[in-house]
Amino acid sequence: MNAITTHVLDTAAGRPAAGVPVTLEARDDAGVWREVGRGTTDEDGRLRELLPPAFALRGGAYRLTFDVAAYFSAQGTEGFYTEVFISFVVRDAGAHYHVPLLLSPYGYSTYRGS
């Protein structure tokens, strides 16, 4: 299993948010964000393969960017937010980090999943 995964649920529609473009970045030693992975949520709203197979997860700061404007546009829904950024810290490189996003046109929340 990929060490960093995500799941997007459209709480206003009551279903998974399929087709959300997601980018994963890691902050390097100079403090610059560098892209390490990207993908699009599947029909279940999940992105299970975010990191390339050869990527070695290490401790440090990571950031997920969700292109929610693209998602809402595809749904024919007017939304307030264009992107959602979730920054988090990997402290144990051997652990799995699941970062869900609960989304609606005018709000969102997140938590560390399992």
Buried (B, 14 or more C-beta within 10 A) or exposed (E): EBBBBBBBBBBBEEEBBBBBBBBBBBBEEEEEBEEBBBBEBBEBBBBBEBBEEEBEBEEEBBBBBBBBBBBBEEBEEEBEBEEBEBEBEBEEEEEEBBBBBBBBBEEBEBEEEE
